[in-house]
């Protein structure tokens, strides 16, 4: 039984986070666009580091899921990833971000290890 002090709840307001979200979104979109444009320009340019960079990309995506759980108030992009966890999965909860982050970490690691 607790007596005495009541806990104060701090309300955190959402920030637009346009710069942070824009930088992360540009980082997410740059590798696929580069790959498509490189294939269009020079069809004979195979790369032997594709699985390594693909694995790092998937690990980065998992890190965004993890950051969206803790810092959803910082950027529109983190709120979008939280929305995906809450509305696009079953069970519908923010804690699915941990599952998606773990899944991305395992898949990205396997891609790097198998290359």
C-alpha positions as CSV (number, residue, x, y, z in Angstrom):
1,X,0.0,0.0,0.0
2,X,1.4,3.3,-1.1
3,X,0.8,6.4,0.8
4,X,1.9,9.9,0.3
5,X,3.4,11.0,-3.1
6,X,1.3,10.8,-6.2
7,X,3.1,10.2,-9.5
8,X,3.1,13.0,-12.0
9,X,2.4,12.2,-15.6
10,X,4.3,14.2,-18.2
11,X,2.4,14.8,-21.4
12,X,4.7,14.9,-24.4
13,X,3.4,16.7,-27.5
14,X,4.1,15.5,-31.0
15,X,6.8,17.3,-32.9
16,X,6.5,17.6,-36.7
17,X,10.1,16.4,-37.1
18,X,10.3,17.3,-40.8
19,X,14.1,17.4,-41.0
20,X,14.6,14.1,-39.1
21,X,11.9,12.3,-41.0
22,X,13.0,13.7,-44.3
23,X,16.6,12.6,-43.7
24,X,15.5,9.1,-42.7
25,X,13.1,8.8,-45.6
26,X,15.9,9.9,-48.0
27,X,18.2,7.3,-46.5
28,X,15.5,4.7,-47.0
29,X,14.7,5.6,-50.6
30,X,18.3,6.3,-51.8
31,X,19.6,2.7,-52.1
32,X,16.7,1.3,-54.1
33,X,16.6,4.3,-56.4
34,X,20.4,4.1,-56.9
35,X,20.1,0.4,-57.7
36,X,17.3,0.9,-60.3
37,X,19.1,3.8,-62.0
38,X,22.4,2.0,-62.1
39,X,20.7,-1.0,-63.7
40,X,19.0,1.3,-66.3
41,X,22.3,3.1,-67.2
42,X,24.7,0.1,-67.1
43,X,23.1,-3.3,-67.4
44,X,26.5,-5.1,-67.1
45,X,27.4,-3.8,-63.7
46,X,27.0,-6.7,-61.3
47,X,28.0,-6.2,-57.7
48,X,29.3,-8.8,-55.3
49,X,28.4,-6.8,-52.2
50,X,24.6,-6.8,-52.8
51,X,23.7,-9.2,-50.0
52,X,25.8,-7.2,-47.5
53,X,24.3,-3.9,-48.4
54,X,20.8,-5.5,-48.5
55,X,21.4,-6.9,-45.0
56,X,22.5,-3.6,-43.7
57,X,19.5,-1.9,-45.2
58,X,17.1,-4.4,-43.5
59,X,18.9,-3.9,-40.2
60,X,18.5,-0.1,-40.6
61,X,14.8,-0.7,-41.3
62,X,14.6,-2.7,-38.0
63,X,16.3,0.1,-36.2
64,X,13.6,2.5,-37.4
65,X,10.9,0.2,-36.1
66,X,12.7,0.1,-32.7
67,X,13.1,3.9,-32.7
68,X,9.4,4.3,-33.6
69,X,8.5,2.6,-30.3
70,X,10.5,4.9,-28.1
71,X,10.5,8.2,-30.1
72,X,7.2,8.3,-31.9
73,X,6.7,11.9,-30.7
74,X,9.8,13.1,-32.5
75,X,8.9,12.6,-36.2
76,X,6.1,12.0,-38.6
77,X,8.0,9.0,-39.9
78,X,8.2,7.3,-36.5
79,X,4.5,7.9,-36.0
80,X,3.8,6.3,-39.4
81,X,5.8,3.2,-38.4
82,X,3.9,3.0,-35.1
83,X,0.6,3.3,-37.1
84,X,1.8,0.4,-39.2
85,X,2.4,-1.6,-36.1
86,X,-1.0,-0.7,-34.6
87,X,-3.2,-1.0,-37.7
88,X,-1.4,-3.4,-40.0
89,X,-0.6,-6.3,-37.8
90,X,-2.2,-8.8,-35.4
91,X,-2.1,-8.3,-32.4
92,X,-2.7,-4.6,-32.9
93,X,-0.3,-3.0,-30.5
94,X,2.8,-0.7,-30.5
95,X,4.8,-3.6,-29.1
96,X,4.8,-5.2,-32.5
97,X,7.6,-2.8,-33.3
98,X,9.8,-5.0,-31.2
99,X,8.8,-8.1,-33.2
100,X,9.4,-6.3,-36.5
101,X,12.7,-5.0,-35.3
102,X,13.8,-8.4,-34.2
103,X,12.6,-9.9,-37.5
104,X,14.6,-7.3,-39.5
105,X,17.7,-7.9,-37.3
106,X,17.6,-11.6,-37.8
107,X,16.9,-11.4,-41.6
108,X,19.6,-8.7,-42.1
109,X,22.1,-10.7,-40.1
110,X,21.4,-13.9,-42.1
111,X,21.8,-12.0,-45.3
112,X,25.2,-10.6,-44.2
113,X,26.4,-14.0,-42.9
114,X,25.4,-15.9,-46.0
115,X,27.1,-13.6,-48.4
